[in-house]
Amino acid sequence: MVESPFDVEIRVGEILEAESFPEANKPKMTKLWIDLGEEHGEIQSAGQLDHHYDPDELEGRRVLCATNLGSVRIAGFKSEALTVGVPDEEEYPILVEPDTEKDVPLGGLLF
């Protein structure tokens, strides 16, 4: 199968660390450090997660990340992936997570 440069890679990661990001222009931002496993390493991401999640409760959680969209700088923080979520009624993200009852490997690719 030939891969298109427009295909989005969504991989499983585990949040190693999270902290509020008040320096960002958007409200309710959180900085994330995410482990994508041995093959893909650690990345950083920023998202509007403080509306629904306390940074302490995010640590250890498995999430889905779009990893091949490039990176952006947000208030000096390099965000290398988009942590996948769906909007609530107020347009704040709710994380999309793999089934916690199953052993899903870090770095696993969504298909």
NORSUL-V599416 format. One record per pair of residues at least 4 apart in sequence whose ideal C-beta (glycine too) atoms are under 7 Angstrom apart, sorted by the first residue. I is the first residue (numbers start at 1). J is the second residue. If there is no record, write none. Layout:
[[I | J] [I | J]]
//
This chain:
[[3 | 7] [8 | 66] [8 | 68] [8 | 69] [9 | 66] [9 | 67] [9 | 68] [9 | 109] [10 | 64] [10 | 65] [10 | 66] [10 | 84] [10 | 110] [11 | 36] [11 | 40] [11 | 65] [11 | 67] [11 | 107] [11 | 108] [11 | 109] [12 | 62] [12 | 64] [12 | 98] [12 | 104] [12 | 105] [12 | 106] [12 | 107] [12 | 108] [13 | 34] [13 | 35] [13 | 36] [13 | 63] [13 | 65] [13 | 106] [14 | 34] [14 | 35] [14 | 60] [14 | 62] [14 | 106] [15 | 32] [15 | 34] [15 | 58] [15 | 59] [15 | 60] [15 | 61] [15 | 63] [16 | 33] [16 | 34] [16 | 35] [16 | 42] [16 | 59] [17 | 33] [17 | 59] [18 | 30] [18 | 31] [18 | 32] [18 | 55] [18 | 58] [18 | 59] [19 | 30] [19 | 31] [19 | 55] [20 | 30] [20 | 50] [20 | 55] [21 | 29] [21 | 30] [21 | 31] [21 | 46] [21 | 77] [23 | 75] [24 | 29] [24 | 46] [24 | 74] [24 | 75] [26 | 48] [28 | 48] [28 | 50] [28 | 51] [28 | 92] [29 | 46] [29 | 47] [29 | 48] [29 | 50] [30 | 46] [30 | 47] [30 | 49] [30 | 50] [30 | 55] [31 | 46] [31 | 77] [32 | 44] [32 | 45] [32 | 46] [32 | 47] [32 | 58] [32 | 83] [33 | 42] [33 | 44] [34 | 42] [34 | 43] [34 | 45] [34 | 63] [34 | 65] [34 | 81] [35 | 42] [35 | 106] [36 | 40] [36 | 41] [36 | 43] [36 | 67] [36 | 106] [36 | 107] [37 | 105] [37 | 106] [37 | 107] [39 | 107] [40 | 107] [43 | 67] [43 | 80] [43 | 81] [44 | 77] [44 | 78] [44 | 79] [44 | 80] [45 | 65] [45 | 79] [45 | 80] [45 | 81] [45 | 82] [45 | 83] [46 | 74] [46 | 77] [46 | 79] [47 | 83] [47 | 85] [47 | 93] [48 | 92] [48 | 93] [49 | 53] [49 | 58] [49 | 93] [51 | 92] [52 | 92] [52 | 94] [53 | 57] [53 | 58] [61 | 97] [62 | 97] [62 | 98] [62 | 100] [62 | 104] [63 | 83] [63 | 95] [63 | 97] [64 | 84] [64 | 96] [64 | 97] [64 | 98] [64 | 110] [65 | 81] [65 | 82] [65 | 83] [65 | 84] [66 | 81] [66 | 82] [66 | 84] [67 | 81] [69 | 82] [71 | 78] [71 | 79] [71 | 80] [72 | 79] [73 | 77] [73 | 78] [74 | 79] [83 | 95] [84 | 96] [85 | 93] [85 | 94] [85 | 95] [85 | 96] [86 | 93] [86 | 94] [86 | 96] [87 | 91] [87 | 92] [87 | 93] [88 | 92] [88 | 94] [98 | 104] [104 | 108]]
//
